Amino acid sequence: MMTFIEEQRQRLLAKREAYMRMAMSLPSGEINMHAHGKLTTSMRFIERALARIEEGTYGTCVDCGEQIPPARLRTVPGAIRCTGCQQEREATHGDTG
């Protein structure tokens, strides 16, 4: 039986592969700059999550050090903050990063 972290790793690898296929299929040109930006951002979140899995820090909030609930990680696999810290960040910084 796979652990939660291994399941997440497999999901992230599958998403990375799907995004790579999408990126390769996009025709070049300015009309696709939005799509390219979205793919780039998504890939950055995926790579960061995979790195955190390798480091053993996946699922730990970068702000408070508490565990991020599995339900949040299933919904937002690249989450680096628990819900409370993320909401606080968005309220004080106006961003999601």
C-alpha positions in Angstrom: 0.0 0.0 0.0 1.3 3.4 -1.0 1.8 6.1 1.6 0.1 9.5 1.2 3.4 11.1 0.3 4.1 8.5 -2.4 0.6 9.0 -3.8 1.2 12.7 -4.0 4.6 12.2 -5.6 2.9 10.0 -8.3 0.2 12.6 -8.8 2.7 15.4 -9.2 4.9 13.4 -11.6 1.8 12.6 -13.7 0.8 16.3 -13.7 4.3 17.3 -14.7 4.3 14.9 -17.6 0.9 16.2 -18.7 2.0 19.8 -18.5 5.2 19.0 -20.5 3.1 17.3 -23.2 0.8 20.4 -23.3 3.8 22.7 -23.5 5.3 20.7 -26.4 2.0 20.9 -28.3 1.5 24.6 -28.1 2.1 26.5 -31.3 4.6 29.3 -31.0 3.5 32.9 -31.1 2.3 35.7 -29.0 -1.3 34.4 -28.8 -0.1 31.7 -26.5 1.8 33.8 -24.0 -0.9 33.5 -21.4 -1.0 29.7 -21.8 2.8 29.6 -21.6 2.9 31.7 -18.4 0.3 29.4 -16.8 2.2 26.3 -17.7 5.5 27.8 -16.4 3.8 28.8 -13.1 2.2 25.3 -12.7 5.5 23.6 -13.5 7.3 25.7 -10.9 4.8 24.7 -8.2 5.1 21.0 -9.2 8.9 21.1 -9.2 8.9 22.8 -5.8 6.5 20.2 -4.4 8.7 17.3 -5.7 11.8 18.9 -4.2 10.0 19.2 -0.8 9.1 15.5 -1.0 12.8 14.6 -1.7 13.9 16.9 1.2 11.3 15.4 3.6 9.6 18.7 4.1 6.5 18.1 2.0 3.3 18.7 4.0 4.9 20.9 6.6 3.9 24.6 6.6 6.8 26.9 5.8 5.5 29.6 8.1 4.3 27.8 11.3 5.9 24.4 10.9 2.6 22.5 11.4 1.4 19.7 9.2 -0.7 20.8 6.2 -3.9 18.7 6.2 -3.9 16.0 3.6 -7.2 17.3 2.3 -5.5 20.6 1.4 -2.6 18.8 -0.2 -5.0 16.7 -2.3 -6.7 19.8 -3.5 -3.5 21.9 -3.8 -0.6 19.5 -4.2 1.9 22.3 -4.3 0.7 24.0 -1.1 3.6 25.2 1.1 1.4 26.7 3.8 -1.5 25.5 6.0 -4.8 27.1 5.3 -4.5 29.6 8.2 -1.1 30.8 7.2 -2.1 31.0 3.5 -5.1 33.1 4.4 -3.0 35.4 6.6 -0.4 35.7 3.7 -3.1 36.6 1.2 -4.6 39.2 3.6 -1.3 40.9 4.4 0.6 40.5 1.1 -2.3 40.2 -1.4 -0.8 37.3 -3.1 -0.8 33.5 -3.1 3.0 32.9 -3.2 
